[in-house]
Amino acid sequence: MISVSFVCIAVGALLISYLLGSIPMGLILTKITGHGDIRQVGSGNIGATNVLRVGGLRLAAATWILDMAKAIAAVCIGYAVGDVAFAAWCGFAAIVGHCYPVWLRFRGGKGISSLFGVLLSVSPLAFVICGVEWLIVALSSGYSSLGAVVAFCLMPVLGFVIDVNVGWPFLAIALLCLWRHRANIGRLVRGTESKIEWKWKK
C-alpha cells in the first residue's frame, strides 16, 4: 500500500519538476545578451528556434542545452523518488512547465528541447534515434518543426518498446508537444511554414 508520505513526496517532486521546466532560459539569455525580450521579436516564442532567428546559432545552442538540462534535472529528481516511469512523468511535468510557465502567465515554449532532455536521461538510445531523425529532416527540408513533429510521433513508440509504463508518459509528452505545434503543423500543410535561417553571430 502506498503511504501518504510517499504520495506527498511524489507530488512535491512533480511540482519541483514543473517549476524547473518553467524557467524561461531563452528569455533570460536573450535579455542578458542585449537582444531584448524574445517574446517581442520573430515568432514571439521563447524557445531555441526563435533565439536562433534573433540571436544566432551560439545563443540558440546555449538555450537548447539549458532547456535540456532543466528537463534532465527533473528526471533525476524522479529517479531519486521512484522508478523510470515516475522519472519520465517528472520529465513530462518539466515540459508542461516549459510550455506553460507560471512566471510568464503560462505562455512559454513548445517543448522540443526539453523533450530531448527527457529522452537523453530516460533512454539514450531513443535520444540518438530521435536526434538523428530531427537532424536529417530539419537539415534536408529546412523545417525545424517538421523534424520535431516526426520526433513526437516516434517518441511514444520508442517508449512502449522500452517499457509499457514509460510509454504512457512518453505518449503524454508527444501529445502535448503536438498540441503546442498545432499552428506549425497547419502552416506545414499549407506550405507557409518559415524555414530555418542558420546564422552565426558573435
Buried (B, 14 or more C-beta within 10 A) or exposed (E): EEEEEEEEBBEEBBEBBBBBBBBBBBBBBBEEBEBEEBBEBBBEBBBBBBBBBBBBBBBBEBBBEBBBBBBBBBBBBBBEBBEBBBBBBBBBBBBBBBBBBEEBEEBBBBBBBBBBBBBBBBBEEBBEBBBEBBEEBBEEBBBBBBBBBBBBEBBBBBBBBBBEBBBBBBBBBBEBBBEBBEEBBEBBEEEEBBEBEEBEEE
